[in-house]
Amino acid sequence: MINVIEILTQPENLSSQSILELFKAKGIDKDWSFTESKPSDTSKWTHGYHRYPAKFIPQLVEQLVVEYVSGRDVHINDPFMGCGTTIVTAISKGFFASGTDINKIAFLITKVKSTPLEPNYLNKKIQLLLSKLSFLDTASLPLFSAIEPLIPAKHLEKINYWFTAANKTELGIILQAIHNEDDKDIRDFFLVAFSHILKNCSIWLQGSTKPTRDFKKIPVKPYAIFKRHLNKMQRGNEAFFNIVPAKIRQHLSNRLNIQNGDARQQPVENSSVDLIVTSSPYVTSYEYADLHQLSTLWLDLSDNLSEYRQEFIGTTHKKYHERQAQSTIAQHIVSQMLRVSRKMANEINAYFIDMQEVFNESYRILKRGGRCCYVIGNTPLKGIEILNAEVFVESLQQSGFVIDRIIKREIPSKILPQARDDKTGRFASANKANRDAYPIEYIVIGLKE
Ligand SMILES: C[S@@+](CC[C@H](N)C(=O)[O-])C[C@H]1O[C@@H](n2cnc3c(N)ncnc32)[C@H](O)[C@@H]1O
């Protein structure tokens, strides 16, 4: 039996064979399951503002922060922010926070979740908005309103596809009232609430992350749920406001440096970051551009969904001709997949090429002694085990990192992201999928020496 500690203390790079053996011998790290965390813990502060697939729990980020950084001017980065778990954690501690997400709605959610608003001011703004909209509580069709519904004309066809006429009008009125708000931070706060309720107000099959219509669904009336969600967000903001140091709140723009952009181009200087905590996309799993399309349509975030999709890492819409992933474990997986599906082999190859570039960028921005923590699970696709974590270890080494630690954690079923469909590898609703998605995942930690 290979001694895991022994391998990890070897200064030279691990060969692909010893990486594979290392993972086989690795036991579960029980302290990293966070089984004692309740939903009220995982959705504390602003963490419950917006649903987001495969978001990680704040407790995991907090634990990594406790173990790896201390001091006042710590800088934490996340190249795949998603709904901003890492960024919110960094701001809550008064650290510098930077990062990117290519998904426009992810950027908006992260910005709003990490911007504490003065509670009395926010309360006044919410009451004002709700008073303008309160007629929707009792209104029935046809709606005659002083507020002209704002329904993005160029997306009308798609909006009609997902929404009943009544909900479309009501949502349009709410959106127009939001746009009438002058304060951008407040407007963005309202837009996140608006974005969060869209799925419930549409005929999108509720438990599904795939764009599927459910003609039996009775969509929720927008105003009632919007009001409820705003109240929930208001409580979350107050708790967050109280935790963020006053000095940080007053000079937030000095601390928060986030962009809607690509993970391979971080908005920070060389050797400036202490810790990276992130969870990358998976190959051919979520199509983030598709699954957030209701928000993309209403908030008019993209004119061309198919171009937008191409920019996402892990999308099924990408391939690189004549380029091969650098990792030999990745190459082996791609050649196994070639025997089953050329298309999927190309997608996997493209995914690992893209991820290598992300690791190079992590290496560029970290200080010497800094660490990157990549949270990732392995998954079968068409009967072939896609050893993402093993590839990440090899690729991180190829980018210059020394592998410092590998944590193998169980994800308690109550916080399991979702289940996967064995054939397509896509996330599916729990009852449709034939196996759990990631009962196990890894935190692969690279050190820049
Ligand atoms: C697993 S999620 C991250 C979830 C996040 N840890 C959280 O707690 O919400 C992966 C994210 O990668 C983003 N992404 C995909 N391709 C990207 C790219 N090229 N550059 C930056 N972000 C990208 C997706 O939009 C998605 O938000």
The ligand as a Gaussian input file, in Angstrom:
#p B3LYP/6-31G(d) Opt

LIG

0 1
 C      -19.239000      25.081000     -10.098000
 S      -19.642000      26.706000     -10.537000
 C      -18.950000      27.654000      -9.240000
 C      -19.849000      27.693000      -8.048000
 C      -19.311000      28.564000      -6.937000
 N      -18.213000      27.919000      -6.247000
 C      -20.416000      28.912000      -5.949000
 O      -20.252000      28.687000      -4.741000
 O      -21.455000      29.386000      -6.410000
 C      -18.596000      27.005000     -11.904000
 C      -18.723000      28.405000     -12.498000
 O      -17.779000      28.524000     -13.546000
 C      -18.294000      29.495000     -14.454000
 N      -17.536000      29.457000     -15.713000
 C      -17.628000      28.594000     -16.758000
 N      -16.743000      28.910000     -17.714000
 C      -16.051000      30.001000     -17.273000
 C      -15.003000      30.787000     -17.816000
 N      -14.517000      30.553000     -19.028000
 N      -14.511000      31.791000     -17.069000
 C      -15.042000      32.093000     -15.856000
 N      -16.072000      31.399000     -15.302000
 C      -16.555000      30.356000     -15.998000
 C      -19.753000      29.120000     -14.565000
 O      -20.510000      30.210000     -15.041000
 C      -20.058000      28.756000     -13.110000
 O      -20.591000      29.867000     -12.440000

